[in-house]
């Protein structure tokens, strides 16, 4: 589905430097702190930035050669709405009808109605939750095979976030539906994604199946004396706190069996990110 081959994009204080593959039918979470390169990567996929080096292929061809019919297979959600704030949903519906041969106006407006979104009111008056729902509905308004979501649930309350996640899950049910999603909400990644890619300063620090992270990774907490005596072959990152050490391992069972006196916390996405980004690699 997606093949990213040694791409580089340099800015004044930042360089994106990536290689990765994403198979059809996968849902992959792209995580990292602000400025890690997530949005730049998404824009590179859509050929919205000019690369300094490397190639990207989507649907088996260069992303630079994608035709209109190829873009009909891609749904995109960016933080920016992408439409004039004075437009109404009816205005947007007319534009989508002109842009996409496969746009189903009746189905789109039916879903808009189901979410209680006004069709004749300027979108500048919409709340954060209303905007988020509309952006996802627009991305799903044509039969896409690839969904690219940049922080689709940012700033949403629990109810609005649940609605968005249900839309994404419905899309995942489609044959070979592929999703790329970035999110600061770790539970979104844990529940939606097959695989996680951690970006930091434009580079991949970790690429792993989500189930493997949650099942086999752990955070060990120990005193300095314990740290000096422990087997370190299976430790990946260490973070020195004021009075103790935190260590990341992908061999939770080994340490549980051999060091039962240690504090061993099950892994969370937030804990993983903090330890890798703020810690020191062993």
VEXDREN-2710 file (C-alpha; in Angstrom, 1 decimal):
% VEXDREN-2710
k/r/px/py/pz
1/UNK/0.0/0.0/0.0
2/UNK/2.6/2.6/1.1
3/UNK/6.4/2.3/0.6
4/UNK/8.5/5.2/2.0
5/UNK/12.1/4.7/0.8
6/UNK/14.8/6.8/2.5
7/UNK/13.0/10.1/2.3
8/UNK/14.6/13.3/3.6
9/UNK/13.3/16.8/4.0
10/UNK/15.4/19.5/5.7
11/UNK/14.3/22.7/7.3
12/UNK/16.3/25.2/9.3
13/UNK/16.2/23.3/12.6
14/UNK/14.7/20.0/11.5
15/UNK/15.2/17.1/9.2
16/UNK/12.7/14.3/8.3
17/UNK/14.6/11.1/7.6
18/UNK/12.4/8.0/7.2
19/UNK/12.0/4.6/5.6
20/UNK/8.9/2.4/6.3
21/UNK/6.3/0.2/4.8
22/UNK/2.6/0.0/5.5
23/UNK/0.5/-2.9/4.2
24/UNK/-3.0/-2.8/3.0
25/UNK/-5.5/-3.4/5.8
26/UNK/-3.2/-2.1/8.5
27/UNK/-4.0/0.7/11.0
28/UNK/-0.7/2.4/12.0
29/UNK/-0.3/5.0/14.8
30/UNK/2.3/7.7/14.3
31/UNK/3.2/9.1/17.7
32/UNK/5.7/11.6/19.1
33/UNK/5.8/15.0/20.8
34/UNK/4.9/18.2/18.9
35/UNK/7.6/18.9/16.2
36/UNK/8.6/15.3/15.8
37/UNK/7.7/15.3/12.1
38/UNK/4.2/13.7/12.1
39/UNK/2.5/16.4/10.0
40/UNK/5.5/16.8/7.7
41/UNK/5.4/13.1/7.0
42/UNK/1.7/13.1/6.2
43/UNK/2.2/16.1/3.9
44/UNK/5.1/14.3/2.2
45/UNK/2.9/11.3/1.5
46/UNK/0.4/13.5/-0.3
47/UNK/3.2/15.3/-2.2
48/UNK/2.4/18.6/-0.5
49/UNK/6.1/19.2/0.3
50/UNK/9.1/18.7/-2.0
51/UNK/11.5/16.1/-0.8
52/UNK/15.2/16.6/-0.8
53/UNK/15.8/12.8/-1.3
54/UNK/14.0/9.5/-1.5
55/UNK/10.8/8.1/-3.0
56/UNK/7.2/7.4/-1.8
57/UNK/4.9/5.0/-3.5
58/UNK/1.2/4.6/-2.8
59/UNK/-1.0/2.0/-4.5
60/UNK/2.1/0.7/-6.2
61/UNK/3.1/3.9/-8.0
62/UNK/5.0/7.1/-7.2
63/UNK/2.9/9.6/-5.1
64/UNK/3.9/12.2/-7.6
65/UNK/2.1/10.3/-10.4
66/UNK/-1.2/9.8/-8.6
67/UNK/-4.2/10.7/-10.7
68/UNK/-7.6/12.1/-9.7
69/UNK/-9.0/8.6/-9.5
70/UNK/-6.2/7.6/-7.2
71/UNK/-6.9/10.6/-4.9
72/UNK/-10.5/9.4/-4.7
73/UNK/-9.2/6.4/-2.8
74/UNK/-7.6/8.7/-0.1
75/UNK/-9.4/10.4/2.7
76/UNK/-7.5/13.0/4.7
77/UNK/-8.1/14.9/8.0
78/UNK/-5.7/17.7/8.8
79/UNK/-6.1/20.2/11.7
80/UNK/-7.1/22.9/9.2
81/UNK/-10.6/22.5/7.9
82/UNK/-9.5/23.4/4.3
83/UNK/-12.6/25.3/3.4
84/UNK/-13.6/29.0/3.6
85/UNK/-15.0/29.7/7.1
86/UNK/-18.0/31.4/5.6
87/UNK/-19.1/28.3/3.7
88/UNK/-21.9/26.0/4.9
89/UNK/-22.1/22.3/4.7
90/UNK/-24.4/22.6/1.7
91/UNK/-21.7/24.7/0.0
92/UNK/-19.1/22.0/0.9
93/UNK/-21.3/19.2/-0.3
94/UNK/-21.6/20.9/-3.7
95/UNK/-17.8/21.2/-3.9
96/UNK/-17.3/17.6/-3.0
97/UNK/-19.9/16.6/-5.6
98/UNK/-17.8/18.4/-8.2
99/UNK/-14.5/17.0/-7.0
100/UNK/-15.3/13.3/-6.6
101/UNK/-17.1/11.1/-9.1
102/UNK/-17.7/8.7/-6.3
103/UNK/-19.2/11.2/-3.8
104/UNK/-22.5/10.1/-2.5
105/UNK/-24.3/13.3/-1.6
106/UNK/-27.4/11.6/-0.1
107/UNK/-25.3/9.4/2.2
108/UNK/-23.1/12.4/3.2
109/UNK/-26.0/14.6/4.2
110/UNK/-27.7/11.7/5.9
111/UNK/-24.6/11.3/8.2
112/UNK/-24.4/15.0/8.7
113/UNK/-28.0/15.0/9.9
114/UNK/-27.2/12.0/12.2
115/UNK/-24.6/14.1/13.9
116/UNK/-26.9/17.1/14.2
117/UNK/-24.7/19.3/12.1
118/UNK/-26.5/22.3/10.6
119/UNK/-26.3/22.4/6.8
120/UNK/-27.1/26.1/6.3
121/UNK/-24.9/27.7/9.0
122/UNK/-21.4/29.0/8.3
123/UNK/-18.7/26.6/9.6
124/UNK/-17.0/29.5/11.4
125/UNK/-19.7/29.1/14.1
126/UNK/-19.0/25.4/14.6
127/UNK/-17.6/24.1/17.9
128/UNK/-14.4/22.1/18.0
129/UNK/-16.4/18.9/18.2
130/UNK/-18.7/19.8/15.2
131/UNK/-15.6/20.7/13.1
132/UNK/-13.9/17.4/14.0
133/UNK/-17.0/15.4/13.0
134/UNK/-17.4/17.3/9.7
135/UNK/-13.7/16.8/8.8
136/UNK/-14.0/13.0/9.2
137/UNK/-17.3/12.9/7.4
138/UNK/-15.7/14.7/4.5
139/UNK/-12.8/12.3/4.5
140/UNK/-15.2/9.4/4.4
141/UNK/-17.6/10.9/1.8
142/UNK/-16.1/8.9/-1.0
143/UNK/-15.1/5.2/-1.0
144/UNK/-11.5/5.6/0.2
145/UNK/-9.0/2.8/0.7
146/UNK/-6.5/4.9/2.7
147/UNK/-7.4/7.2/5.5
148/UNK/-4.8/9.7/6.8
149/UNK/-5.8/11.3/10.1
150/UNK/-3.7/14.0/11.8
151/UNK/-4.9/14.4/15.4
152/UNK/-8.6/13.8/14.5
153/UNK/-9.7/13.8/18.2
154/UNK/-7.6/16.7/19.5
155/UNK/-9.5/18.9/22.0
156/UNK/-12.7/16.9/21.9
157/UNK/-14.9/16.0/24.8
158/UNK/-15.7/12.3/25.6
159/UNK/-18.9/12.1/23.6
160/UNK/-17.5/13.8/20.5
161/UNK/-14.4/11.7/20.6
162/UNK/-16.5/8.5/20.8
163/UNK/-18.4/9.5/17.7
164/UNK/-15.2/10.1/15.8
165/UNK/-13.7/6.8/16.9
166/UNK/-16.8/5.0/15.8
167/UNK/-16.6/6.5/12.3
168/UNK/-13.0/5.3/12.1
169/UNK/-13.9/1.8/13.3
170/UNK/-16.6/1.6/10.7
171/UNK/-14.1/2.5/8.0
172/UNK/-11.7/-0.2/9.3
173/UNK/-14.4/-2.8/8.5
174/UNK/-14.0/-2.1/4.8
175/UNK/-11.9/-4.6/2.8
176/UNK/-8.2/-3.7/2.9
177/UNK/-9.0/-0.4/4.6
178/UNK/-5.7/1.2/5.7
179/UNK/-5.4/3.9/8.3
180/UNK/-2.6/6.2/9.3
181/UNK/-3.4/8.2/12.5
182/UNK/-1.4/10.5/14.7
183/UNK/-2.8/11.3/18.1
184/UNK/-1.7/12.5/21.5
185/UNK/-4.5/10.5/23.1
186/UNK/-2.8/7.2/23.9
187/UNK/-6.1/5.2/24.3
188/UNK/-6.9/6.0/20.7
189/UNK/-3.7/4.4/19.6
190/UNK/-4.1/1.4/21.9
191/UNK/-7.6/0.6/20.8
192/UNK/-7.4/1.4/17.0
193/UNK/-3.9/0.6/15.9
194/UNK/-2.2/-2.6/14.8
195/UNK/1.3/-1.0/14.9
196/UNK/2.9/2.0/16.4
197/UNK/5.7/4.1/15.0
198/UNK/7.4/6.6/17.3
199/UNK/8.9/9.6/15.7
200/UNK/11.4/11.9/17.4
201/UNK/13.3/14.7/15.7
202/UNK/12.2/13.4/12.3
203/UNK/13.5/9.9/12.8
204/UNK/11.9/6.5/13.8
205/UNK/13.0/5.5/17.4
206/UNK/10.6/2.6/17.7
207/UNK/8.4/0.5/15.3
208/UNK/6.4/-2.3/17.0
209/UNK/3.1/-4.0/17.0
210/UNK/0.8/-2.4/19.6
211/UNK/-0.1/-5.8/21.1
212/UNK/3.6/-6.6/21.6
213/UNK/4.1/-3.3/23.3
214/UNK/1.2/-3.8/25.7
215/UNK/2.0/-7.5/26.4
216/UNK/5.8/-7.7/26.5
217/UNK/7.1/-4.2/27.3
218/UNK/7.2/-2.9/30.9
219/UNK/8.6/-0.1/33.0
220/UNK/10.9/-1.1/35.8
221/UNK/11.4/1.1/38.8
222/UNK/14.4/0.5/41.0
223/UNK/16.9/2.1/43.4
224/UNK/20.5/2.8/42.3
225/UNK/21.7/-0.2/44.2
226/UNK/19.2/-2.5/42.4
227/UNK/20.1/-0.9/39.1
228/UNK/23.8/-1.7/39.6
229/UNK/23.0/-5.4/40.3
230/UNK/20.4/-6.1/37.7
231/UNK/20.8/-7.9/34.4
232/UNK/20.9/-5.1/31.8
233/UNK/20.9/-7.1/28.5
234/UNK/17.2/-6.7/28.1
235/UNK/17.0/-3.0/29.1
236/UNK/16.4/-0.5/26.2
237/UNK/16.1/2.9/27.8
238/UNK/16.9/4.3/31.2
239/UNK/15.6/7.5/32.9
240/UNK/17.2/8.7/36.1
241/UNK/14.8/10.3/38.4
242/UNK/15.6/12.2/41.7
243/UNK/15.6/9.1/43.9
244/UNK/15.2/6.1/41.6
245/UNK/15.7/4.7/38.0
246/UNK/13.0/4.0/35.4
247/UNK/14.0/1.4/32.8
248/UNK/12.2/0.3/29.7
249/UNK/12.3/-3.4/28.7
250/UNK/10.6/-5.5/26.1
251/UNK/11.2/-8.6/28.2
252/UNK/8.6/-8.2/31.0
253/UNK/8.4/-11.9/31.8
254/UNK/12.1/-12.3/32.3
255/UNK/12.3/-9.5/35.0
256/UNK/9.1/-10.7/36.7
257/UNK/10.5/-14.2/37.0
258/UNK/14.1/-13.3/38.0
259/UNK/13.6/-10.1/39.9
260/UNK/10.3/-10.4/41.8
261/UNK/11.3/-7.6/44.2
262/UNK/11.3/-5.0/41.5
263/UNK/8.4/-2.6/40.8
264/UNK/7.3/-3.6/37.3
265/UNK/4.5/-1.5/35.8
266/UNK/2.6/-2.7/32.7
267/UNK/3.4/-0.6/29.7
268/UNK/1.2/2.3/28.5
269/UNK/1.8/4.3/25.3
270/UNK/2.4/7.5/27.4
271/UNK/4.9/5.7/29.6
272/UNK/6.7/4.3/26.5
273/UNK/6.9/7.7/24.8
274/UNK/8.2/9.5/27.9
275/UNK/10.9/7.0/28.7
276/UNK/12.2/6.8/25.2
277/UNK/12.1/10.5/24.4
278/UNK/13.4/11.7/27.8
279/UNK/15.6/8.7/28.6
280/UNK/19.0/7.4/27.5
281/UNK/19.4/4.4/25.3
282/UNK/21.4/1.5/26.7
END
